[in-house]
Amino acid sequence: MHSPSFSDPGLSPTDVAVESWPCCRVPQPSASQQEQQRLEAIAALDLDSSHGVPAFEEAIQLAARFVNAPVGWVSVVTATHETLKATYGLSVLGLGNELAKQRQLPLEAGLSACVLTCGEPVVVPDMAQLSALAQSDLVTTYGIAACCVVPLVTAQQQCIGTLAVVDVQPRSFSQRDVSFLAMAARWGMAEYERTLGAAATLGYTSSLGLEARSPTDTIRLGLISQLVQDLRSPLTAVLGMADMLSREIYGPLTKKQREYTDIVRRSSQTLMAQVAEILELGAACSEPGELVPTAVDITGLGEQVVATLTPMADKLAHTLTLTSEPGEHLWILDQRTVKQIFYHSLHSLIETASENSTIRLHTARKGSNLALTLWVSNPWMGDGLPPAVLRLVQALSAGQYLPNSQETSMASTPLQPTTQPIPSFRNGLGLVLSQSLARHHGGQMQLHGNAATGHRLVIGLPALKNVGIPSTMG
């Protein structure tokens, strides 16, 4: 396990005590959706089992020692309970105490509810002074007097729990303390996901149909998967430290230092997003035959993808815009498949659009289907699609470059080009993949418009079978 190395240089003049933290913004999506997505993420990460998590154990030990807190834990939050996956110093609360035995708290009695709602850290210097906490079991039974709680967030930006440190005496927590706890939580989550990915490498390569390849290819691709996972821990540490430096927690920065720190932070965020997308693509390809109906906030999902791709667009002086038809936000879809379609189709337009273009994505209902419409606006060239994209989509629509229709697995269906020349560019495979994913979802990719009015790329996706959401929602 690769632990980050941290020093404690002492408080800087800007490292003031945090007496409270902003709480709480209105949660998006709805609370029920938020809970469903959280439980799905916990199950996917195998955190709904009873086993401990070494990465979380190391993270809470680092965190508690850094802020000099006697007790701490990392927990995941189920529908009714906060379950402790790693702990530090629980014996301080009394030998044989119930928290140490049960390793869980009722959700309403724990510290995670507000963090889940806010998505932000929560600091309470004296819990006895807050009526909502003064009579809780944490205070009356275990004698906890102060706490600092930060979100535990997955690579897909899903908050699944918290990292918390507590004290049996009232105390303050500094801005540096809060920042370090947040970084420790990010590192612990990234390390666990990396380890989980490494354990799944053999199963992953098998599910991709690699047994038909040579042993050398199988080993090579397995190592690539492992190396991508290994990138996450150092990137998390770099991103965390750059974030702390940019906020001048360790002292003021010169203009040039701030410029360099911002470059490191933005570059690290971009790399983290790219690593997440590589792993997401591998997961999408590993189980191509399974569609999981989920209530998807299509606007929220689009905003997430746009946020991921914005740094790349900024480098090319592009602007990304997302619009949605009013009242048509919630659809029953396979979220992972739709996210991949969003990502790879937008990525293709970013790569091929002329400089200073606005790349537009609009979501709307077309009959019973969801329609994703993409095009590019340019102040000199007007509206339409880049020529390379237009030619490739025309070739795809004409059936000149399609997966073998007799196979259902994207992983085992090599593309079958005809003898006609097919337009190509570096990310052309992103559009080919988007078409395959749309077909896999029961939809299709089409061109609308003409040369005079400008072409649009329209991806139609049918809603899947209802999963307990009212049918009027798509």
C-alpha positions in Angstrom: 0.0 0.0 0.0 1.4 3.4 -1.0 0.9 5.8 1.9 1.3 9.5 1.2 4.0 11.3 3.2 3.0 14.4 5.1 4.8 16.9 7.2 3.5 19.2 9.9 5.3 22.6 9.5 3.1 24.3 12.0 0.3 26.8 11.7 0.7 29.6 9.2 -0.9 33.1 9.8 -3.8 32.1 7.6 -4.4 28.8 9.3 -7.3 30.1 11.5 -9.6 27.9 13.5 -12.8 26.8 11.7 -15.8 27.4 14.0 -18.4 26.3 11.5 -18.8 25.1 8.0 -21.4 26.0 5.3 -24.3 23.7 5.7 -26.4 22.8 3.9 -27.2 23.4 0.3 -30.3 21.8 -1.4 -29.3 18.3 -2.4 -29.4 17.4 -6.1 -30.7 15.0 -7.1 -33.6 14.2 -4.8 -33.0 12.5 -1.4 -34.5 9.2 -2.6 -32.4 9.2 -5.8 -29.3 10.2 -3.8 -29.9 7.3 -1.4 -30.4 4.8 -4.3 -27.3 6.0 -6.1 -25.3 5.8 -2.9 -26.4 2.2 -2.1 -25.6 1.1 -5.7 -22.1 2.6 -5.4 -21.5 0.9 -2.0 -22.6 -2.4 -3.5 -20.5 -2.0 -6.6 -17.4 -1.3 -4.4 -18.2 -4.4 -2.2 -18.5 -2.1 0.8 -21.8 -3.6 1.9 -20.0 -6.6 3.3 -18.6 -6.9 6.8 -14.9 -7.0 6.0 -12.5 -4.2 7.1 -10.7 -2.0 4.6 -6.9 -1.6 5.2 -6.7 1.6 3.1 -9.4 3.2 5.3 -7.6 2.0 8.4 -4.4 3.7 7.2 -6.2 6.9 6.2 -7.9 7.4 9.6 -4.7 6.7 11.5 -2.9 9.3 9.4 -5.8 11.8 9.8 -6.2 11.4 13.5 -2.5 11.6 14.3 -2.1 14.7 12.1 -4.9 16.7 13.9 -4.0 15.1 17.3 -7.5 13.6 17.7 -7.9 10.6 20.1 -10.7 8.9 18.1 -11.7 8.6 14.5 -13.4 6.4 12.0 -14.3 5.9 8.3 -17.9 4.9 7.7 -20.2 4.1 4.8 -23.9 5.1 5.1 -26.7 2.7 4.3 -30.4 3.4 4.2 -30.7 3.3 8.0 -27.2 3.0 9.6 -23.7 4.5 9.5 -21.4 1.5 9.4 -17.8 1.9 10.5 -15.3 0.3 8.1 -12.2 1.5 9.9 -11.6 2.9 13.4 -9.0 4.6 15.5 -8.9 4.8 19.3 -12.5 3.7 20.1 -11.2 2.3 23.4 -10.9 6.0 24.5 -14.7 6.0 24.6 -14.7 3.2 27.2 -13.5 -0.4 27.1 -16.1 -2.7 25.5 -18.3 0.2 24.5 -21.2 -0.6 22.2 -19.8 1.4 19.3 -16.7 -0.7 19.3 -18.8 -3.9 19.5 -21.5 -3.0 16.9 -19.4 -0.8 14.7 -22.4 1.1 13.5 -24.7 3.9 14.5 -28.3 4.7 13.6 -28.2 7.2 10.8 -30.0 9.8 12.8 -27.6 9.4 15.7 -24.4 9.6 13.7 -22.5 12.5 12.1 -23.0 11.7 8.5 -26.5 13.0 7.7 -25.6 16.6 7.3 -22.4 15.8 5.3 -24.4 13.7 2.9 -26.9 16.5 2.5 -24.2 19.2 2.1 -21.5 17.3 0.3 -19.2 19.5 2.4 -17.2 19.1 5.7 -18.9 19.8 9.0 -17.0 21.1 12.0 -18.6 21.2 15.5 -16.1 22.6 18.2 -18.6 21.9 21.1 -21.4 19.5 20.4 -23.1 20.3 23.8 -23.8 23.8 22.5 -26.0 22.4 19.6 -29.5 21.4 20.6 -29.6 18.9 17.7 -26.6 17.0 19.1 -26.5 17.7 22.8 -28.9 14.8 23.6 -27.5 12.3 21.0 -25.9 9.1 22.0 -22.5 10.4 20.8 -22.6 13.0 23.6 -24.6 11.4 26.4 -23.3 7.8 26.0 -19.8 8.1 24.6 -18.9 11.6 25.9 -17.9 13.0 22.5 -17.6 16.8 22.7 -16.1 17.9 19.3 -16.0 16.6 15.8 -14.7 17.3 12.3 -16.4 15.2 9.5 -15.5 15.2 5.8 -17.2 13.4 2.8 -15.9 10.1 1.5 -16.3 10.4 -2.2 -15.7 7.8 -5.0 -14.0 8.4 -8.3 -17.5 8.9 -9.9 -18.1 11.8 -7.4 -20.6 9.8 -5.4 -20.5 10.5 -1.6 -20.9 7.1 0.1 -19.9 8.0 3.7 -17.6 10.1 5.8 -14.2 10.3 7.5 -14.6 11.7 11.0 -12.3 12.6 13.9 -13.7 13.3 17.3 -12.5 14.5 20.7 -13.9 14.0 24.2 -13.1 17.7 25.0 -14.3 20.8 23.2 -11.7 21.9 20.7 -11.3 23.9 17.5 -10.2 22.6 14.1 -8.1 24.7 11.8 -8.6 25.2 8.1 -5.4 23.1 7.6 -6.9 20.3 9.7 -10.1 20.2 7.6 -8.1 20.2 4.3 -5.8 17.4 5.5 -8.8 15.3 6.6 -10.4 15.8 3.1 -7.2 14.8 1.4 -6.8 11.7 3.6 -10.4 10.7 2.7 -9.6 11.1 -1.0 -6.4 9.1 -0.7 -8.0 6.3 1.3 -10.9 6.0 -1.2 -8.6 6.1 -4.2 -6.3 3.5 -2.7 -9.2 1.2 -2.0 -10.5 1.5 -5.5 -7.0 0.9 -6.9 -6.7 -2.3 -4.8 -10.2 -3.4 -5.8 -9.3 -2.9 -9.4 -6.1 -4.8 -9.1 -7.9 -7.8 -7.5 -10.4 -7.7 -10.4 -7.8 -7.5 -13.2 -7.9 -11.3 -14.0 -11.7 -11.3 -14.1 -11.7 -8.0 -16.1 -9.4 -9.4 -18.8 -11.4 -12.6 -19.0 -14.7 -10.7 -19.4 -13.2 -8.8 -22.3 -12.7 -12.0 -24.2 -8.9 -11.9 -23.8 -8.7 -15.6 -23.4 -8.8 -15.7 -27.2 -5.7 -13.5 -27.4 -2.1 -14.6 -26.9 -0.9 -14.9 -23.3 1.4 -11.9 -23.9 -1.5 -9.7 -24.9 -3.5 -10.9 -21.9 -0.7 -10.0 -19.6 0.0 -6.7 -21.3 -3.6 -5.5 -21.1 -3.9 -6.7 -17.5 -0.8 -4.6 -16.6 -2.3 -1.6 -18.4 -5.4 -1.9 -16.3 -3.2 -2.2 -13.2 -1.1 0.8 -14.1 -4.1 3.0 -14.7 -5.4 2.1 -11.2 -1.9 2.8 -9.8 -2.1 6.4 -11.2 -4.9 7.3 -8.9 -3.1 7.3 -5.5 -0.2 9.6 -6.4 -2.6 11.9 -8.4 -4.9 12.1 -5.4 -1.9 13.1 -3.2 -0.7 15.7 -5.7 -4.2 17.1 -6.2 -4.7 17.4 -2.4 -1.4 19.1 -1.8 -1.9 21.5 -4.7 -5.4 22.4 -3.4 -4.0 23.1 0.1 -1.2 25.3 -1.4 -3.6 27.2 -3.7 -5.7 28.1 -0.7 -2.6 29.5 1.1 -3.0 27.2 4.1 0.8 27.1 4.6 1.3 30.8 3.9 0.8 33.4 1.2 2.0 32.7 -2.4 3.7 35.0 -4.8 1.9 35.7 -8.1 4.2 33.3 -10.0 3.8 30.6 -7.3 0.0 30.8 -7.4 0.1 30.6 -11.2 2.3 27.4 -11.1 0.2 25.9 -8.3 -3.1 26.5 -10.2 -1.5 24.8 -13.3 -0.6 21.7 -11.2 -4.0 21.6 -9.6 -5.9 21.9 -12.9 -3.7 19.4 -14.6 -4.1 16.9 -11.8 -7.9 17.3 -11.9 -7.8 16.7 -15.7 -5.7 13.6 -15.2 -7.9 12.3 -12.5 -11.0 12.7 -14.7 -9.2 10.9 -17.6 -8.2 8.0 -15.3 -11.8 7.7 -14.1 -13.1 7.7 -17.7 -10.6 5.0 -18.8 -11.8 2.8 -15.9 -15.4 3.6 -16.6 -14.9 2.6 -20.3 -13.3 -0.7 -19.1 -16.3 -1.4 -16.8 -18.7 -0.6 -19.6 -17.0 -3.0 -22.0 -16.7 -5.8 -19.4 -20.4 -6.4 -19.0 -21.9 -5.3 -22.4 -24.9 -7.6 -22.2 -26.4 -6.1 -19.1 -28.5 -3.0 -19.0 -29.4 -1.8 -15.5 -32.6 0.4 -15.5 -32.0 3.3 -13.2 -33.8 6.6 -12.7 -31.3 9.0 -14.3 -31.4 12.8 -14.0 -30.3 13.4 -17.5 -29.4 17.1 -16.9 -27.3 16.2 -13.9 -25.5 13.5 -15.8 -24.8 15.8 -18.7 -23.5 18.5 -16.3 -21.2 15.9 -14.8 -19.7 15.0 -18.2 -19.5 18.6 -19.3 -17.5 19.4 -16.1 -15.1 16.5 -16.8 -14.5 17.7 -20.4 -14.4 21.5 -19.7 -10.6 21.6 -19.1 -10.0 19.9 -22.4 -12.3 22.3 -24.2 -10.7 25.3 -22.5 -7.3 24.3 -23.9 -8.8 24.5 -27.4 -10.7 27.7 -26.7 -14.0 25.9 -26.9 -17.2 26.5 -24.8 -19.5 23.6 -23.8 -23.2 24.3 -23.3 -25.9 21.9 -22.1 -29.6 22.7 -22.4 -32.6 20.5 -21.6 -36.3 20.6 -22.6 -38.2 21.9 -19.5 -39.8 19.1 -17.4 -37.9 16.3 -19.1 -35.1 15.5 -16.7 -35.8 12.1 -15.2 -35.5 9.0 -17.4 -35.3 5.3 -16.9 -32.0 4.4 -18.6 -28.7 2.5 -18.1 -26.7 5.3 -16.6 -23.3 3.9 -17.3 -24.1 3.4 -21.0 -25.6 6.9 -21.4 -22.7 8.5 -19.6 -20.3 6.9 -22.0 -22.4 8.1 -25.0 -22.3 11.6 -23.6 -18.6 11.6 -23.0 -17.3 10.1 -26.2 -19.6 12.0 -28.6 -18.8 15.3 -26.9 -15.1 14.4 -26.8 -15.2 13.8 -30.6 -16.7 17.2 -31.3 -14.2 18.9 -28.9 -11.3 17.4 -30.8 -12.5 18.2 -34.3 -14.3 21.6 -33.9 -12.6 24.8 -35.2 -11.0 27.0 -32.5 -13.3 29.2 -30.5 -16.4 27.1 -31.2 -19.3 26.5 -28.9 -20.2 22.8 -28.7 -23.8 22.3 -27.9 -25.7 19.4 -26.3 -29.5 19.5 -26.0 -31.7 16.8 -24.4 -35.4 16.5 -25.2 -38.2 14.0 -25.6 -38.9 12.8 -29.1 -42.0 10.6 -28.9 -41.2 8.0 -26.2 -37.5 8.4 -26.7 -34.8 10.6 -25.2 -33.0 12.5 -27.9 -29.5 13.8 -27.4 -28.7 16.4 -30.1 -25.2 17.6 -30.7 -23.8 20.3 -32.9 -21.1 23.1 -33.1 -21.6 26.8 -33.4 -18.7 28.9 -34.7 -18.8 32.7 -35.2 -17.1 32.3 -38.7 -18.4 28.9 -39.9 -22.0 29.0 -38.6 -23.8 26.0 -37.1 -23.3 22.3 -38.0 -20.9 19.4 -37.5 -17.1 19.4 -38.2 -16.4 17.9 -41.6 -14.6 14.9 -40.2 -17.5 14.1 -37.9 -20.0 14.6 -40.6 -18.2 12.2 -43.0 -17.7 9.5 -40.4 -21.4 9.6 -39.2 -22.5 9.4 -42.9 -20.3 6.3 -43.3 -21.7 4.8 -40.1 -25.3 5.6 -41.2 -24.6 4.0 -44.6 -23.4 0.8 -42.9 -19.9 1.2 -44.2 -18.3 0.8 -40.8 -20.4 -1.2 -38.3 -19.8 -3.8 -35.7 -20.7 -7.4 -36.7 -24.5 -7.5 -36.1 -24.4 -11.2 -35.3 -22.4 -10.6 -32.1 -23.7 -8.9 -29.0 -20.5 -8.3 -27.1 -18.8 -5.0 -28.0 -15.6 -6.5 -26.6 -15.5 -9.4 -29.1 -16.9 -7.7 -32.2 -14.1 -6.2 -34.3 -15.2 -3.4 -36.6 -15.9 -4.6 -40.2 -14.9 -1.8 -42.6 -15.7 -2.1 -46.2 -13.2 -1.5 -49.0 -14.4 2.1 -49.3 -12.1 4.7 -47.7 -13.5 5.6 -44.3 -12.9 9.1 -42.9 -10.8 8.9 -39.7 -9.4 11.1 -37.0 -7.7 10.2 -33.7 -11.0 10.1 -31.8 -13.1 8.7 -34.6 -13.5 5.5 -32.5 -15.3 7.5 -29.9 -18.2 8.0 -32.3 -18.1 4.4 -33.4 -18.3 3.4 -29.8 -21.2 5.9 -29.2 -23.1 4.3 -32.0 -22.5 0.8 -30.6 -23.6 1.9 -27.2 -26.7 3.5 -28.6 -27.6 0.3 -30.4 -26.9 -1.7 -27.3 -29.4 0.5 -25.5 -32.0 -0.1 -28.2 -31.4 3.3 -29.8 -29.8 4.7 -32.9 -27.5 7.5 -34.2 -28.8 9.7 -37.0 -28.0 12.9 -38.9 -30.6 15.7 -39.0 -30.5 18.9 -41.0 -28.7 19.8 -44.2 -25.8 21.8 -45.6 -27.9 25.0 -45.7 -29.2 24.9 -42.1 -26.4 22.9 -40.6 -26.3 19.2 -39.7 -27.0 17.9 -36.2 -26.0 14.6 -34.7 -29.1 13.1 -32.9 -28.8 10.0 -30.7 -32.2 8.5 -29.8 -32.4 6.3 -26.7 -35.6 4.5 -25.6 -36.5 4.4 -21.9 -36.0 1.0 -20.2 -38.6 -0.9 -18.2 -39.9 0.8 -15.1 -38.0 0.3 -11.9 -40.6 1.6 -9.5 -40.5 5.2 -10.7 -43.9 6.6 -12.0 -44.2 6.0 -15.7 -44.8 9.7 -16.4 -41.1 10.3 -15.7 -40.0 8.8 -19.0 
